[in-house]
Amino acid sequence: MKPIRTLPDWPRGRFVPFEHTSEVLRDNPWSDPTERIVNVYLPPDYDPDGPRIPVIWYLAAYTNSGRTASNWRGFVENIGERADRLRAERKLGPVAIVAPDCFTSLGGNQYVDSEAVGAYASYIHRELIPAVEAAFRIGGSRERRAVVGKSSGGFGAIRFGMDFPEYWAAVGDQSGDCHFEVVLRNGFAEAAGVLARHGGDLNAFLKDFWSTTNPRGSDFHTLMNICLAATYDPQPIKELRLPFDLETLELDPHRWARWLAHDPIRRVADRVDALRGLRAIYLDCGSQDQYAIHFGMRLLARTLEQHGIDHHYEEFKGSHSGIDWRLDVSLPYLYRAIAPVKTTDPA
Protein backbone atom coordinates (compact mmCIF):
# COMPACT_ATOMS: atom_id res chain seq x y z
CA MET A 1 0.00 0.00 0.00
CA LYS A 2 1.32 3.40 -0.93
CA PRO A 3 1.58 5.88 1.95
CA ILE A 4 -1.32 8.33 2.12
CA ARG A 5 0.79 10.89 3.96
CA THR A 6 3.52 12.48 1.89
CA LEU A 7 6.50 13.65 3.91
CA PRO A 8 8.33 16.77 2.74
CA ASP A 9 11.50 16.20 0.75
CA TRP A 10 12.60 19.81 0.38
CA PRO A 11 15.56 21.37 2.22
CA ARG A 12 14.87 22.14 5.86
CA GLY A 13 16.04 24.99 8.02
CA ARG A 14 16.72 24.75 11.73
CA PHE A 15 15.86 26.41 15.00
CA VAL A 16 18.71 27.67 17.13
CA PRO A 17 17.92 28.44 20.79
CA PHE A 18 19.52 31.77 21.67
CA GLU A 19 19.93 32.30 25.41
CA HIS A 20 19.72 35.85 26.71
CA THR A 21 19.66 37.42 30.16
CA SER A 22 17.74 40.68 30.30
CA GLU A 23 18.63 43.74 32.31
CA VAL A 24 15.43 45.51 31.21
CA LEU A 25 13.24 42.80 32.78
CA ARG A 26 15.31 42.44 35.93
CA ASP A 27 12.90 44.41 38.14
CA ASN A 28 9.63 43.27 36.59
CA PRO A 29 6.86 43.28 39.23
CA TRP A 30 5.96 39.55 38.96
CA SER A 31 9.54 38.26 39.27
CA ASP A 32 9.14 36.63 35.88
CA PRO A 33 12.35 35.12 34.48
CA THR A 34 15.03 37.43 33.18
CA GLU A 35 16.81 34.53 31.49
CA ARG A 36 14.94 33.70 28.29
CA ILE A 37 15.43 31.41 25.31
CA VAL A 38 14.73 33.06 21.97
CA ASN A 39 13.90 30.73 19.06
CA VAL A 40 15.81 31.70 15.92
CA TYR A 41 14.84 29.94 12.69
CA LEU A 42 17.58 29.89 10.07
CA PRO A 43 16.83 28.84 6.46
CA PRO A 44 18.58 25.81 4.98
CA ASP A 45 21.10 27.90 3.03
CA TYR A 46 21.99 30.24 5.90
CA ASP A 47 25.68 31.12 5.76
CA PRO A 48 27.21 32.41 9.02
CA ASP A 49 29.99 33.99 6.95
CA GLY A 50 27.77 35.34 4.17
CA PRO A 51 25.81 38.55 3.74
CA ARG A 52 23.01 39.37 6.13
CA ILE A 53 19.58 38.03 5.22
CA PRO A 54 16.19 39.60 6.02
CA VAL A 55 14.47 38.71 9.29
CA ILE A 56 10.85 38.55 10.39
CA TRP A 57 10.18 38.84 14.11
CA TYR A 58 7.19 36.76 15.21
CA LEU A 59 5.13 37.87 18.24
CA ALA A 60 3.13 35.09 19.88
CA ALA A 61 -0.54 35.43 20.75
CA TYR A 62 -1.79 35.74 24.33
CA THR A 63 -1.26 32.56 26.44
CA ASN A 64 1.57 31.58 24.09
CA SER A 65 5.27 32.23 23.80
CA GLY A 66 7.82 32.35 21.04
CA ARG A 67 9.17 29.09 22.43
CA THR A 68 6.10 27.29 21.03
CA ALA A 69 6.96 28.42 17.50
CA SER A 70 9.28 25.43 17.02
CA ASN A 71 6.96 22.81 18.57
CA TRP A 72 5.92 19.73 16.61
CA ARG A 73 2.15 19.57 16.19
CA GLY A 74 0.06 17.01 14.41
CA PHE A 75 -1.71 18.29 11.27
CA VAL A 76 -0.26 21.81 11.61
CA GLU A 77 3.15 23.11 10.57
CA ASN A 78 5.25 25.05 13.03
CA ILE A 79 6.53 28.33 11.68
CA GLY A 80 9.87 26.87 10.59
CA GLU A 81 8.26 24.00 8.70
CA ARG A 82 5.92 26.51 7.07
CA ALA A 83 8.84 28.69 6.01
CA ASP A 84 10.62 25.65 4.53
CA ARG A 85 7.55 24.76 2.44
CA LEU A 86 6.98 28.35 1.31
CA ARG A 87 10.64 28.50 0.28
CA ALA A 88 10.24 25.26 -1.72
CA GLU A 89 7.16 26.78 -3.37
CA ARG A 90 9.26 29.85 -4.27
CA LYS A 91 7.05 32.14 -2.20
CA LEU A 92 9.86 33.04 0.22
CA GLY A 93 13.52 33.73 -0.29
CA PRO A 94 16.20 33.26 2.38
CA VAL A 95 14.71 34.75 5.54
CA ALA A 96 15.24 34.22 9.25
CA ILE A 97 12.42 34.22 11.80
CA VAL A 98 12.93 35.24 15.43
CA ALA A 99 10.34 34.31 18.06
CA PRO A 100 10.97 36.03 21.42
CA ASP A 101 9.71 34.60 24.70
CA CYS A 102 7.55 37.27 26.36
CA PHE A 103 5.36 35.06 28.55
CA THR A 104 4.37 36.49 31.93
CA SER A 105 2.58 35.55 35.14
CA LEU A 106 -0.49 37.27 33.65
CA GLY A 107 -0.60 34.75 30.82
CA GLY A 108 1.11 36.69 28.07
CA ASN A 109 1.84 40.12 26.73
CA GLN A 110 0.63 43.08 24.72
CA TYR A 111 4.23 44.06 23.91
CA VAL A 112 4.15 47.56 25.41
CA ASP A 113 6.12 48.86 28.37
CA SER A 114 4.19 48.75 31.63
CA GLU A 115 5.43 49.09 35.18
CA ALA A 116 2.73 46.60 36.20
CA VAL A 117 3.79 43.90 33.71
CA GLY A 118 7.30 44.63 32.49
CA ALA A 119 9.08 46.69 29.84
CA TYR A 120 8.62 44.19 27.03
CA ALA A 121 8.72 46.71 24.17
CA SER A 122 12.06 47.98 25.45
CA TYR A 123 13.19 44.40 26.04
CA ILE A 124 12.75 43.57 22.37
CA HIS A 125 14.03 46.83 20.90
CA ARG A 126 16.81 47.79 23.29
CA GLU A 127 18.12 44.31 24.07
CA LEU A 128 16.96 41.47 21.86
CA ILE A 129 17.24 43.02 18.41
CA PRO A 130 20.86 44.14 18.94
CA ALA A 131 21.85 40.90 20.70
CA VAL A 132 20.23 38.44 18.29
CA GLU A 133 21.27 40.30 15.17
CA ALA A 134 24.83 40.52 16.45
CA ALA A 135 24.91 36.75 16.97
CA PHE A 136 23.54 35.86 13.52
CA ARG A 137 23.93 37.25 10.01
CA ILE A 138 20.35 38.49 9.91
CA GLY A 139 18.62 41.87 9.83
CA GLY A 140 21.04 44.62 10.70
CA SER A 141 18.84 47.52 9.60
CA ARG A 142 15.17 48.46 9.48
CA GLU A 143 15.12 47.84 5.71
CA ARG A 144 15.73 44.14 6.36
CA ARG A 145 13.38 43.75 9.33
CA ALA A 146 9.64 43.02 9.64
CA VAL A 147 7.36 42.03 12.51
CA VAL A 148 4.18 39.94 12.48
CA GLY A 149 1.78 38.50 15.02
CA LYS A 150 -1.75 37.30 15.60
CA SER A 151 -4.22 38.57 18.22
CA SER A 152 -2.13 40.17 21.00
CA GLY A 153 0.88 39.58 18.76
CA GLY A 154 -0.88 41.46 15.97
CA PHE A 155 -1.60 44.31 18.37
CA GLY A 156 2.07 44.32 19.29
CA ALA A 157 3.15 44.35 15.64
CA ILE A 158 1.04 47.37 14.64
CA ARG A 159 2.10 49.20 17.80
CA PHE A 160 5.76 48.48 17.00
CA GLY A 161 5.22 50.05 13.59
CA MET A 162 3.62 53.09 15.21
CA ASP A 163 5.98 53.49 18.16
CA PHE A 164 9.32 52.22 16.81
CA PRO A 165 9.29 52.97 13.06
CA GLU A 166 13.06 53.34 13.04
CA TYR A 167 13.31 49.57 13.62
CA TRP A 168 10.75 48.19 11.14
CA ALA A 169 10.17 48.33 7.40
CA ALA A 170 6.99 46.22 7.45
CA VAL A 171 4.37 45.02 9.92
CA GLY A 172 1.75 42.28 9.84
CA ASP A 173 -1.29 42.60 12.12
CA GLN A 174 -3.40 39.44 12.00
CA SER A 175 -6.65 39.61 14.01
CA GLY A 176 -5.05 42.10 16.37
CA ASP A 177 -6.86 43.76 19.26
CA CYS A 178 -8.49 47.06 18.27
CA HIS A 179 -11.84 48.91 18.50
CA PHE A 180 -11.81 48.33 22.25
CA GLU A 181 -15.37 49.61 22.74
CA VAL A 182 -16.63 46.55 20.85
CA VAL A 183 -13.90 43.94 21.11
CA LEU A 184 -12.88 44.24 24.77
CA ARG A 185 -16.16 45.24 26.40
CA ASN A 186 -17.67 42.00 25.13
CA GLY A 187 -15.72 40.07 27.76
CA PHE A 188 -16.34 42.25 30.81
CA ALA A 189 -19.49 40.46 31.98
CA GLU A 190 -17.78 37.05 31.91
CA ALA A 191 -14.82 38.38 33.91
CA ALA A 192 -17.13 39.98 36.47
CA GLY A 193 -18.92 36.66 36.96
CA VAL A 194 -15.69 34.79 37.55
CA LEU A 195 -14.31 37.41 39.93
CA ALA A 196 -17.56 37.38 41.90
CA ARG A 197 -16.62 33.85 43.03
CA HIS A 198 -13.44 35.38 44.48
CA GLY A 199 -15.13 38.24 46.27
CA GLY A 200 -14.05 40.64 43.52
CA ASP A 201 -10.42 40.21 44.62
CA LEU A 202 -8.16 40.12 41.55
CA ASN A 203 -5.16 38.85 43.50
CA ALA A 204 -7.19 36.06 45.09
CA PHE A 205 -8.26 34.99 41.61
CA LEU A 206 -4.65 35.02 40.39
CA LYS A 207 -3.52 32.80 43.28
CA ASP A 208 -6.33 30.34 42.61
CA PHE A 209 -5.65 30.38 38.88
CA TRP A 210 -2.02 29.39 39.27
CA SER A 211 -2.84 26.73 41.87
CA THR A 212 -5.43 24.89 39.78
CA THR A 213 -4.50 22.14 37.32
CA ASN A 214 -7.61 22.58 35.21
CA PRO A 215 -8.41 26.25 34.46
CA ARG A 216 -11.51 26.86 32.36
CA GLY A 217 -11.97 29.07 29.35
CA SER A 218 -13.67 31.73 31.46
CA ASP A 219 -10.66 31.70 33.78
CA PHE A 220 -8.32 32.43 30.88
CA HIS A 221 -10.57 35.25 29.67
CA THR A 222 -10.56 36.74 33.17
CA LEU A 223 -6.78 36.43 33.38
CA MET A 224 -6.58 38.23 30.03
CA ASN A 225 -8.65 41.13 31.34
CA ILE A 226 -6.34 41.46 34.33
CA CYS A 227 -3.34 41.40 31.99
CA LEU A 228 -4.94 44.15 29.90
CA ALA A 229 -5.63 46.22 33.01
CA ALA A 230 -2.02 45.90 34.13
CA THR A 231 -0.87 46.86 30.62
CA TYR A 232 -3.18 49.77 29.81
CA ASP A 233 -3.84 51.15 33.31
CA PRO A 234 -0.81 50.05 35.35
CA GLN A 235 -1.12 50.14 39.12
CA PRO A 236 0.80 48.39 41.93
CA ILE A 237 -0.03 44.67 42.02
CA LYS A 238 -2.31 44.88 45.06
CA GLU A 239 -4.13 47.87 43.61
CA LEU A 240 -4.94 46.51 40.15
CA ARG A 241 -8.48 47.34 39.08
CA LEU A 242 -10.59 46.64 36.03
CA PRO A 243 -12.21 49.64 34.33
CA PHE A 244 -15.76 48.74 35.35
CA ASP A 245 -17.89 48.08 38.42
CA LEU A 246 -17.88 44.35 39.11
CA GLU A 247 -21.53 44.40 40.21
CA THR A 248 -23.09 46.61 37.50
CA LEU A 249 -20.47 46.72 34.67
CA GLU A 250 -20.69 50.52 34.82
CA LEU A 251 -17.52 51.91 33.28
CA ASP A 252 -15.06 53.98 35.27
CA PRO A 253 -14.51 56.85 32.77
CA HIS A 254 -10.98 57.63 33.96
CA ARG A 255 -9.72 54.06 33.87
CA TRP A 256 -11.51 53.24 30.63
CA ALA A 257 -10.00 56.30 28.97
CA ARG A 258 -6.55 54.96 29.79
CA TRP A 259 -7.42 51.70 28.04
CA LEU A 260 -8.82 53.50 25.00
CA ALA A 261 -5.63 55.53 24.64
CA HIS A 262 -3.90 52.28 23.61
CA ASP A 263 -6.41 51.36 20.91
CA PRO A 264 -4.50 51.25 17.59
CA ILE A 265 -7.45 52.87 15.78
CA ARG A 266 -7.33 55.90 18.08
CA ARG A 267 -3.55 56.17 17.74
CA VAL A 268 -3.46 56.30 13.93
CA ALA A 269 -4.02 60.07 13.71
CA ASP A 270 -0.99 60.78 15.92
CA ARG A 271 1.25 58.26 14.14
CA VAL A 272 0.54 59.06 10.50
CA ASP A 273 4.14 59.84 9.58
CA ALA A 274 5.43 56.66 11.20
CA LEU A 275 2.85 54.51 9.44
CA ARG A 276 3.36 56.19 6.07
CA GLY A 277 7.07 55.50 6.39
CA LEU A 278 6.55 51.74 6.48
CA ARG A 279 7.11 49.84 3.25
CA ALA A 280 4.23 47.45 3.95
CA ILE A 281 1.30 47.12 6.36
CA TYR A 282 -0.50 43.79 6.16
CA LEU A 283 -3.84 43.28 7.94
CA ASP A 284 -6.22 40.31 7.97
CA CYS A 285 -9.00 38.81 10.07
CA GLY A 286 -11.58 36.05 9.96
CA SER A 287 -15.10 37.14 9.09
CA GLN A 288 -16.50 35.00 11.94
CA ASP A 289 -14.06 36.06 14.66
CA GLN A 290 -15.66 35.03 17.95
CA TYR A 291 -14.28 38.12 19.69
CA ALA A 292 -15.77 40.43 17.00
CA ILE A 293 -12.30 41.57 16.01
CA HIS A 294 -13.30 41.65 12.33
CA PHE A 295 -15.39 44.74 13.10
CA GLY A 296 -12.33 46.39 14.59
CA MET A 297 -10.00 45.36 11.79
CA ARG A 298 -12.44 46.77 9.24
CA LEU A 299 -12.46 50.07 11.11
CA LEU A 300 -8.67 50.07 11.42
CA ALA A 301 -8.33 49.54 7.66
CA ARG A 302 -10.87 52.31 7.00
CA THR A 303 -9.03 54.67 9.35
CA LEU A 304 -5.72 54.00 7.62
CA GLU A 305 -7.38 54.71 4.28
CA GLN A 306 -8.84 57.97 5.56
CA HIS A 307 -5.36 59.12 6.52
CA GLY A 308 -3.85 58.13 3.18
CA ILE A 309 -1.76 55.32 4.67
CA ASP A 310 -1.04 52.52 2.23
CA HIS A 311 -1.98 49.07 3.53
CA HIS A 312 -3.35 45.69 2.48
CA TYR A 313 -6.40 44.21 4.25
CA GLU A 314 -7.84 40.75 3.66
CA GLU A 315 -10.86 39.18 5.31
CA PHE A 316 -11.16 35.41 5.10
CA LYS A 317 -13.72 32.80 6.04
CA GLY A 318 -12.71 31.74 9.52
CA SER A 319 -12.72 32.62 13.21
CA HIS A 320 -10.03 33.63 15.69
CA SER A 321 -8.91 30.03 16.15
CA GLY A 322 -6.83 27.71 14.00
CA ILE A 323 -5.66 30.38 11.59
CA ASP A 324 -1.92 29.75 11.45
CA TRP A 325 -2.49 28.92 7.78
CA ARG A 326 -2.85 32.66 7.17
CA LEU A 327 0.92 32.90 7.60
CA ASP A 328 1.04 31.45 4.09
CA VAL A 329 -0.16 34.88 2.97
CA SER A 330 1.44 37.25 5.47
CA LEU A 331 5.00 35.88 5.47
CA PRO A 332 5.50 36.19 1.68
CA TYR A 333 3.85 39.63 1.71
CA LEU A 334 6.22 40.90 4.39
CA TYR A 335 9.22 39.18 2.85
CA ARG A 336 8.71 41.02 -0.42
CA ALA A 337 8.94 44.32 1.49
CA ILE A 338 12.30 43.49 3.09
CA ALA A 339 13.94 41.29 0.44
CA PRO A 340 17.16 42.59 -1.09
CA VAL A 341 16.61 44.31 -4.41
CA LYS A 342 18.11 42.24 -7.19
CA THR A 343 20.34 44.12 -9.59
CA THR A 344 21.29 43.11 -13.10
CA ASP A 345 24.91 43.45 -14.13
CA PRO A 346 25.36 45.58 -17.26
CA ALA A 347 25.96 43.58 -20.41
C-alpha positions, 0 to 999 in steps of 0.5 A, spaced: 500 500 500 502 506 498 503 511 503 497 516 504 501 521 507 507 524 503 512 527 507 516 533 505 522 532 501 525 539 500 531 542 504 529 544 511 532 549 516 533 549 523 531 552 529 537 555 534 535 556 541 539 563 543 539 564 550 539 571 553 539 574 560 535 581 560 537 587 564 530 591 562 526 585 565 530 584 571 525 588 576 519 586 573 513 586 578 511 579 577 519 576 578 518 573 571 524 570 568 530 574 566 533 569 562 529 567 556 530 562 550 529 566 543 527 561 538 531 563 531 529 559 525 535 559 520 533 557 512 537 551 509 542 555 506 543 560 511 551 562 511 554 564 518 559 567 513 555 570 508 551 577 507 546 578 512 539 576 510 532 579 512 528 577 518 521 577 520 520 577 528 514 573 530 510 575 536 506 570 539 498 570 541 496 571 548 497 565 552 503 563 548 510 564 547 515 564 542 518 558 544 512 554 542 513 556 534 518 550 534 513 545 537 511 539 533 504 539 532 500 534 528 496 536 522 499 543 523 506 546 521 510 550 526 513 556 523 519 553 521 516 548 517 511 553 514 517 557 512 521 551 509 515 549 504 513 556 502 521 556 500 520 550 496 514 553 493 518 559 491 514 564 495 519 566 500 527 567 499 532 566 504 529 569 511 530 568 518 524 568 523 525 570 530 520 568 536 521 572 542 519 569 549 515 574 552 510 570 557 508 572 563 505 571 570 499 574 567 498 569 561 502 573 556 503 580 553 501 586 549 508 588 547 508 595 550 512 597 556 508 597 563 510 598 570 505 593 572 507 587 567 514 589 564 518 593 559 517 588 554 517 593 548 524 595 550 526 588 552 525 587 544 528 593 541 533 595 546 536 588 548 533 582 543 534 586 536 541 588 537 543 581 541 540 576 536 542 580 530 549 581 532 549 573 533 547 571 527 547 574 520 540 576 519 537 583 519 542 589 521 537 595 519 530 596 518 530 595 511 531 588 512 526 587 518 519 586 519 514 584 525 508 579 524 503 577 530 496 574 531 491 577 536 495 580 542 501 579 537 498 582 531 496 588 536 504 588 538 506 588 531 502 594 529 504 598 535 511 596 534 510 600 527 507 606 530 511 606 536 518 604 533 518 605 526 526 606 526 526 599 527 521 596 522 520 596 514 513 592 514 508 590 519 503 584 519 497 585 524 493 578 523 486 579 528 489 584 532 486 587 538 483 594 536 476 597 536 476 596 544 469 599 545 466 593 541 472 587 542 474 588 549 467 590 552 464 583 550 468 580 555 467 584 561 461 580 563 464 574 563 470 576 567 465 579 572 462 573 573 468 569 575 471 574 579 464 574 583 466 567 586 473 570 588 469 576 592 471 581 587 479 580 589 483 580 583 489 577 586 485 572 590 483 569 583 490 570 580 492 565 586 487 560 585 488 560 577 495 558 578 494 553 583 489 549 579 490 544 574 484 545 570 483 552 568 476 553 564 476 558 558 472 563 562 478 563 567 483 564 561 478 570 559 478 573 566 486 572 566 486 576 560 482 582 562 487 582 568 493 582 563 490 588 559 488 592 566 495 591 568 498 593 561 493 599 559 492 602 566 498 600 570 497 600 578 501 596 583 499 589 584 495 589 590 491 595 587 490 593 580 483 594 578 478 593 572 475 599 568 468 597 570 464 596 576 464 588 578 456 588 580 453 593 575 459 593 569 458 601 569 464 603 566 469 607 570 470 613 565 478 615 567 480 608 567 476 606 561 480 612 557 486 609 559 485 603 556 482 606 550 488 611 549 492 604 547 487 602 541 490 602 535 485 605 531 485 611 536 492 612 535 493 612 527 491 620 527 498 621 531 502 616 528 501 618 521 508 619 519 510 613 522 505 609 518 506 612 512 514 611 512 513 603 512 514 599 506 508 594 507 502 594 512 499 587 512 492 586 515 487 580 515 482 577 520 476 572 519 469 574 518 466 569 523 471 572 529 468 570 535 471 576 539 468 580 534 475 583 532 473 583 524 469 589 526 475 592 529 479 590 523 475 593 518 475 600 522 482 600 522 483 599 515 478 604 513 481 609 518 488 607 515 485 609 508 482 615 511 489 618 513 492 616 506 496 610 509 497 605 504 496 598 507 493 591 504 487 588 508 484 581 507 478 578 510 477 570 510 472 565 512 474 563 519 474 565 526 479 567 531 482 560 532 486 555 527 488 560 523 496 559 522 495 557 515 494 565 514 501 565 515 502 562 508 499 569 505 502 574 510 509 571 510 511 572 503 507 579 503 512 581 508 518 578 505 517 582 499 517 588 502 524 586 506 527 582 500 534 585 497 533 588 491 536 584 485 540 588 480 542 586 473 549 586 471 550 591 465 551 587 459 
